Amino acid sequence: MPDQRFDVVVIGGGIVGLSVAMRFACAFPRLRLLLLEKEESVGRHQSGHNSGVIHSGIYYKPGSLKARLCVEGSAAMVEFCREHRIPYQICGKIIVATSAEEVPRLQRLLERGRANGLTGLRSLNRDELREIEPHCSGVAWLLVPGTGITDYVKVCEKYAELVSAQGGTVQTSAEVTGITESTGETVIETSRGPFSTRYVINCAGLHSDRISRMSGATPEVQIVPFRGEYYDLVPQRRHLVRSLIYPVPDLRFPFLGVHFTRRIGGDVDAGPNAVLAFKREGYRKTDFNLRDLSETLAYPGFWKMAGQHWQSGAAEIYRSFRKSAFVKALQKLVPEVRGEDLLADGAGVRAQALRPDGSLVDDFQFVCTGTMLHVWNVPSPAATASLSIAREIVQMAAQGFALQRS
Ligand SMILES: Cc1cc2nc3c(=O)[nH]c(=O)nc-3n(C[C@H](O)[C@H](O)[C@H](O)COP(=O)(O)OP(=O)(O)OC[C@H]3O[C@@H](n4cnc5c(N)ncnc54)[C@H](O)[C@@H]3O)c2cc1C
């Protein structure tokens, strides 16, 4: 028999699960809420291995969830950091066209940003660029003044603290290993014993498809892990980058294209790239997990994607193994950067939801099935947008589970 009973269980103590739990506890204070996280502390995977950028919302298709929730969420994130004294800085970002062919794409990006409601976007001339980023090169530049940086691990810790303060329970070192639904009750087996609940919200990031399958649901997608590797500029060369310098993205894959990011602690990162990871939580090139890799290779969608995008994939792998190629990509943005200025500096792994036809799920995706809500695709900018994503999910859950506010 389960030894503990709850009304709502959130699986996953990343920034999305924590934010959902926090909003849930606030909106439904009478419901007994539990968050289960398999690691010893919160924010240990995607939420603790990202670039720390508070994105503005310029990249995303107007009308998409990503565009709306990023624009709303970035304002909410800044306000949250201010209120809770979490370090943040609105440092702005420069997007650089490095050739004449990229200039029309930069212009389209400006229009897209305006369509998404961003203010203050403007093209820079060379003199204005020199004032802001004196070491940056290129042929045309767009200033995104609202972009910022913060520390998302601190944000996660604060969310967890607020969940507890509002009467919820955050249980770490509790890996979900089984989910059984019977009438009116779901039993969740964990490494800390069973818990019973009326409703489940699956925010398990890199494992969200597995958690869905565990419950008997058939996810429409499979998670394919992509590792993003970073370099760190050595301290004596950090002056080359004052804030954030990004290339013009391919809007189909805005996560591709290495860039420079100043961290809230003062370090400057270069990267990340995007290469297939052989383990869902594999942060080193040598990390390998037979189950994870076999599942990826057995998924027809993976081969279809590989067939369609093998050129970009091959370029990313080449840059991963050849530092000189990585440096060459960075030199298009800041020509003074040299190989010896860069030290390898860890990695993050992105959970990318892939459809059986090989297409990447571009927008955020949450699906409610009976007494369970599945969060299947929350890639970047989900850290930025976590507060608005949570509001959206709590609304969806309230409707789907027919919950009454008290
Ligand atoms: C390299 C990289 C750079 C990025 N840069 C940015 C950025 O600058 N700005 C931005 O806004 N976004 C960025 N993102 C995206 C952002 O970090 C993610 O979208 C966000 O962190 C997703 O949060 P999550 O809670 O869904 O996932 P996660 O943080 O991965 O959390 C999922 C949690 O579920 C837990 N879990 C999984 N399985 C189980 C189980 N069986 N039982 C219990 N617990 C389980 C995991 O341990 C984990 O803690 C970046 C992502 C990456 C990878």
Ligand as a Chemical Component Dictionary entry (heavy atoms), coordinates in Angstrom:
data_LIG
# 
_chem_comp.id                   LIG 
_chem_comp.type                 NON-POLYMER 
_chem_comp.pdbx_formal_charge   0 
_chem_comp.three_letter_code    LIG 
# 
loop_
_chem_comp_atom.comp_id 
_chem_comp_atom.atom_id 
_chem_comp_atom.alt_atom_id 
_chem_comp_atom.type_symbol 
_chem_comp_atom.charge 
_chem_comp_atom.model_Cartn_x 
_chem_comp_atom.model_Cartn_y 
_chem_comp_atom.model_Cartn_z 
_chem_comp_atom.pdbx_ordinal 
LIG C1  C1  C 0 23.090 23.666 -23.847 1  
LIG C2  C2  C 0 21.803 24.344 -23.513 2  
LIG C3  C3  C 0 21.724 25.742 -23.489 3  
LIG C4  C4  C 0 20.513 26.372 -23.188 4  
LIG N1  N1  N 0 20.472 27.732 -23.041 5  
LIG C5  C5  C 0 19.314 28.333 -22.639 6  
LIG C6  C6  C 0 19.285 29.716 -22.356 7  
LIG O1  O1  O 0 20.308 30.392 -22.394 8  
LIG N2  N2  N 0 18.087 30.283 -22.022 9  
LIG C7  C7  C 0 16.921 29.556 -21.954 10 
LIG O2  O2  O 0 15.878 30.120 -21.682 11 
LIG N3  N3  N 0 16.937 28.213 -22.173 12 
LIG C8  C8  C 0 18.108 27.597 -22.488 13 
LIG N4  N4  N 0 18.146 26.246 -22.675 14 
LIG C9  C9  C 0 16.902 25.481 -22.525 15 
LIG C10 C10 C 0 16.531 25.235 -21.070 16 
LIG O3  O3  O 0 17.658 25.003 -20.266 17 
LIG C11 C11 C 0 15.601 24.030 -21.027 18 
LIG O4  O4  O 0 14.577 24.245 -21.957 19 
LIG C12 C12 C 0 14.969 23.850 -19.634 20 
LIG O5  O5  O 0 15.987 23.786 -18.669 21 
LIG C13 C13 C 0 14.120 22.608 -19.597 22 
LIG O6  O6  O 0 13.738 22.409 -18.266 23 
LIG P1  P1  P 0 13.066 21.051 -17.803 24 
LIG O7  O7  O 0 12.621 21.261 -16.402 25 
LIG O8  O8  O 0 12.048 20.652 -18.820 26 
LIG O9  O9  O 0 14.211 19.944 -17.949 27 
LIG P2  P2  P 0 15.369 19.502 -16.951 28 
LIG O10 O10 O 0 16.078 20.663 -16.372 29 
LIG O11 O11 O 0 16.196 18.523 -17.705 30 
LIG O12 O12 O 0 14.600 18.794 -15.771 31 
LIG C14 C14 C 0 14.001 17.533 -15.868 32 
LIG C15 C15 C 0 14.190 16.862 -14.529 33 
LIG O13 O13 O 0 13.487 15.633 -14.507 34 
LIG C16 C16 C 0 14.225 14.741 -13.713 35 
LIG N5  N5  N 0 13.811 13.381 -14.024 36 
LIG C17 C17 C 0 13.943 12.745 -15.216 37 
LIG N6  N6  N 0 13.501 11.471 -15.117 38 
LIG C18 C18 C 0 13.063 11.315 -13.838 39 
LIG C19 C19 C 0 12.517 10.225 -13.106 40 
LIG N7  N7  N 0 12.324 9.012  -13.687 41 
LIG N8  N8  N 0 12.198 10.410 -11.801 42 
LIG C20 C20 C 0 12.375 11.619 -11.196 43 
LIG N9  N9  N 0 12.919 12.667 -11.825 44 
LIG C21 C21 C 0 13.261 12.546 -13.136 45 
LIG C22 C22 C 0 15.665 15.029 -14.117 46 
LIG O14 O14 O 0 16.602 14.550 -13.167 47 
LIG C23 C23 C 0 15.648 16.538 -14.258 48 
LIG O15 O15 O 0 16.078 17.201 -13.093 49 
LIG C24 C24 C 0 19.349 25.593 -22.946 50 
LIG C25 C25 C 0 19.431 24.196 -22.959 51 
LIG C26 C26 C 0 20.647 23.583 -23.198 52 
LIG C27 C27 C 0 20.719 22.086 -23.117 53 
# 
loop_
_chem_comp_bond.comp_id 
_chem_comp_bond.atom_id_1 
_chem_comp_bond.atom_id_2 
_chem_comp_bond.value_order 
_chem_comp_bond.pdbx_ordinal 
LIG C1  C2  SING 1  
LIG C2  C3  SING 2  
LIG C2  C26 DOUB 3  
LIG C3  C4  DOUB 4  
LIG C4  N1  SING 5  
LIG C4  C24 SING 6  
LIG N1  C5  DOUB 7  
LIG C5  C6  SING 8  
LIG C5  C8  SING 9  
LIG C6  O1  DOUB 10 
LIG C6  N2  SING 11 
LIG N2  C7  SING 12 
LIG C7  O2  DOUB 13 
LIG C7  N3  SING 14 
LIG N3  C8  DOUB 15 
LIG C8  N4  SING 16 
LIG N4  C9  SING 17 
LIG N4  C24 SING 18 
LIG C9  C10 SING 19 
LIG C10 O3  SING 20 
LIG C10 C11 SING 21 
LIG C11 O4  SING 22 
LIG C11 C12 SING 23 
LIG C12 O5  SING 24 
LIG C12 C13 SING 25 
LIG C13 O6  SING 26 
LIG O6  P1  SING 27 
LIG P1  O7  DOUB 28 
LIG P1  O8  SING 29 
LIG P1  O9  SING 30 
LIG O9  P2  SING 31 
LIG P2  O10 DOUB 32 
LIG P2  O11 SING 33 
LIG P2  O12 SING 34 
LIG O12 C14 SING 35 
LIG C14 C15 SING 36 
LIG C15 O13 SING 37 
LIG C15 C23 SING 38 
LIG O13 C16 SING 39 
LIG C16 N5  SING 40 
LIG C16 C22 SING 41 
LIG N5  C17 SING 42 
LIG N5  C21 SING 43 
LIG C17 N6  DOUB 44 
LIG N6  C18 SING 45 
LIG C18 C19 SING 46 
LIG C18 C21 DOUB 47 
LIG C19 N7  SING 48 
LIG C19 N8  DOUB 49 
LIG N8  C20 SING 50 
LIG C20 N9  DOUB 51 
LIG N9  C21 SING 52 
LIG C22 O14 SING 53 
LIG C22 C23 SING 54 
LIG C23 O15 SING 55 
LIG C24 C25 DOUB 56 
LIG C25 C26 SING 57 
LIG C26 C27 SING 58 
# 
